């Protein structure tokens, strides 16, 4: 079978990976020279710890797939580093304690650690906190390097062709297949077309599938120079409990009710996530903005907050900040939906809206689509 996949981000690449792994031929179109959206503007975290119980099985499958991929494609930088979410207040500790004895705690690999136990696993975390919720199943990949490495591996099969700087202008379902016409005037004939537009909800996406149940979310993040020591796990603060459905319950309700966030964290809907890149620097974020139109600039106050919290948890000054950025991702607003997957025509599918879960769930979403459409 021959597929044309539109969109070179993590979802498009994951669908290409699933198709080529099953022996199919893939032509892959990306409008930029390289994916520049949410796929590369993230932590590179494979984040099991906070996923809802309904999506835990899919998340663990994706974690399994990432480990398999990492064993075959060294360039993705997969590492099973785990994470520690650090509780600084009694209310945050109560959420961590409940998670550590919850029904899915074993599946997630949760263990509640005292400060000495935290430092035994991650000696760089020498700051102020009451306890740490360790998640052994969390992992990381190098989001800025993973996709080129995956494409090179697929190209070596002889069944994969990547067209950079190529925008799909039209998709025509022929009944027996489909034809994609790009902005170079080329026609790409296919048995199936899968359109993975990321946060581009208008244009071709709207023409194919109409108004989808998705919204766009904006974030701000930053990266430091090399830390000079190993941060052996990803770390998070207690504010992160507020943004992950896996921690829902009366303890989280109490945490939310006490309004213990700083004014900056509350205004920008912030959490701290921090992961060390292979080059030694730290990727740190993030904010959440849900109402458009989004600003085109970045606010400095969130970066000051992230720096302050990270330094409090590490017990040391951060290295210099070397870059800051904003990003926008697509999030499904269907209750309980992991992704928005629509059959736009007989042989045309549109897949978008994984929210902040694209890197975590990409391989499993690609596999799920392949199963659903019978690849």
Secondary structure, DSSP 8 states (H G I E B T S, - for coil): -EEEEE--SHHHHHHHHHHHHTT-EEEEE-SSSS--STTTSS--EE--TT--GGGHHHHHHHHHHHHHHHHH-GGG--B---EEEEE-SHHHHHHHHHHHTSTTHHHHTEEEEEHHHHHHH-TT--S--SEEEEETT-EE--HHHHHHHHHHHHHTTTSEEEESS--EEEEEE-SS-EEEEETTS-EEEESEEEE--TT--STHHHHHH-S-SEEEEEEEEEEES--SS---SEEEEGGGGGG-GGG-SHHHHHHHHTT-S-HHHHHTT---EEEE-TTS-EEEE---B-SSS--SS--HHHHHHHHHHHHHHHTS----EEEEEEEEEEEE-STT-SSEEEEEETTEEEEE-BGGGHHHHHHHHHHHHHHHHT-
